[in-house]
Structure formats: C-alpha cells, structure tokens
Amino acid sequence: MTGSGSTSITSLDIAEELRIQLERQGIVADVHDGYGLALVSVWVGLVVWCKDDRYWWRTGWDARRHRPVYAWHPAGDAVQAARRIAFRYVELREVHPPSELTAGARCDPA
C-alpha cells in the first residue's frame, strides 16, 4: 500500500495473474520473485519476465543480427497475454516434448 491508501500492483501480482490465466488454459507454470522482477516459468525455453506494466518473453532467434527476438504484452491484459504465450508454448512442446520421466507429473498437464 502507498501512503495515499491506494494499492500498488507489484511484479509478483502481475506474474500471479498471468499464471492463473495460463492455468485456465491448461498450462501449469511456476512464479519466481526477487529483486523487483517476477518470472513465470512455463516450459523449456519459455520464461516470461514480468515488470511494471508489461510481460515479455523470447520468441526466437535473429540469425542475421545474432540476437534473440522478444515479444511483449501489456500487463493490464493478462488474458490476451496468456493466449499469446500459449501459442509459443505449443510450438516449444513440439520441439521439447515431455520426457518419459515427467509424463504424468505436475509439469505435464496433458
């Protein structure tokens, strides 16, 4: 809470909201918080950074520029952000399917 009586939304708050929206789509994720930044760990190669007013995540690699490509979405719209992240999740699960050790475990919602 701030001194004026209004609530202050933290990085952890927006990360938790995203986790809830992903869960509604059948995607189990973990939230990690520290140093003013929260992370939502979704799948191999898919971590969403949550800070201030946005979410951002890596979507690929720019071979010409030799650097990662990122997408971002306003934190005020966790529902649509979760939909976009879910598309990336499906792509990455095809590249990195669950191992036999994790099949049926908490990290494999299917």
C-alpha positions in Angstrom: 0.0 0.0 0.0 1.1 3.5 -0.7 0.7 6.4 1.7 -2.4 7.6 -0.2 -4.4 4.4 0.6 -4.3 3.0 -3.0 -2.8 -0.4 -3.6 0.4 -0.8 -5.6 0.5 -3.6 -8.1 3.8 -5.4 -7.9 5.7 -7.6 -10.5 4.6 -10.6 -8.4 1.0 -9.6 -8.7 1.1 -9.4 -12.5 3.0 -12.7 -12.6 0.5 -14.4 -10.5 -2.4 -13.1 -12.7 -0.6 -14.5 -15.8 0.0 -17.8 -14.0 -3.8 -18.0 -13.3 -4.7 -17.2 -16.9 -2.3 -19.8 -18.2 -3.7 -22.4 -15.8 -7.2 -21.7 -17.1 -5.8 -22.8 -20.5 -4.4 -26.0 -19.0 -0.8 -24.8 -18.8 0.9 -25.2 -15.4 3.6 -22.6 -14.7 5.7 -21.5 -11.7 6.2 -18.0 -10.4 9.6 -16.8 -9.0 10.1 -13.4 -7.5 13.0 -11.3 -6.5 14.9 -8.0 -7.0 11.8 -6.2 -8.2 11.2 -8.6 -11.1 9.0 -11.7 -11.3 9.4 -14.6 -13.7 6.8 -17.1 -14.9 8.5 -20.4 -15.8 6.3 -22.0 -18.4 8.3 -24.6 -20.4 11.8 -25.3 -21.7 12.8 -22.1 -23.4 9.8 -20.1 -22.3 10.2 -17.8 -19.3 8.0 -14.7 -19.1 9.6 -11.7 -17.4 7.1 -9.5 -15.5 7.9 -6.0 -14.5 6.0 -2.8 -14.1 3.5 -2.6 -16.9 4.4 -5.4 -19.2 5.2 -9.1 -19.8 8.0 -10.1 -22.2 9.3 -13.4 -23.5 11.7 -14.8 -26.1 10.1 -15.9 -29.3 13.0 -16.9 -31.4 16.5 -16.1 -32.7 17.5 -13.5 -35.3 20.4 -15.2 -37.1 21.3 -12.1 -39.1 21.7 -9.9 -36.1 22.9 -12.8 -33.8 20.4 -12.0 -31.0 17.1 -13.2 -29.5 13.8 -11.9 -30.6 11.3 -10.9 -27.9 7.6 -10.3 -27.8 5.8 -8.2 -25.2 2.3 -7.6 -24.0 0.8 -5.0 -21.6 0.4 -6.4 -18.1 -3.1 -5.0 -17.8 -4.3 -7.7 -20.2 -3.2 -11.0 -18.8 -5.9 -12.9 -20.6 -4.7 -12.0 -24.1 -1.0 -12.3 -23.0 -1.7 -15.8 -21.8 -3.3 -16.7 -25.2 -0.2 -15.4 -27.0 2.1 -17.2 -24.6 0.1 -20.4 -25.1 0.8 -20.3 -28.8 4.5 -20.2 -28.1 4.1 -23.0 -25.5 2.5 -25.3 -28.1 5.4 -24.6 -30.5 8.0 -25.4 -27.9 6.3 -28.6 -26.7 6.7 -29.9 -30.2 10.4 -29.2 -30.1 10.8 -30.3 -26.5 8.1 -32.9 -25.7 7.8 -34.1 -22.1 10.3 -36.9 -21.2 9.1 -40.3 -20.0 10.3 -39.2 -16.6 7.9 -36.3 -16.5 5.0 -37.8 -18.3 2.0 -37.6 -15.9 3.9 -35.4 -13.5 2.8 -32.0 -12.4 4.6 -30.3 -15.3 2.7 -32.2 -17.9 -0.9 -31.0 -17.9 -1.9 -33.3 -20.8 
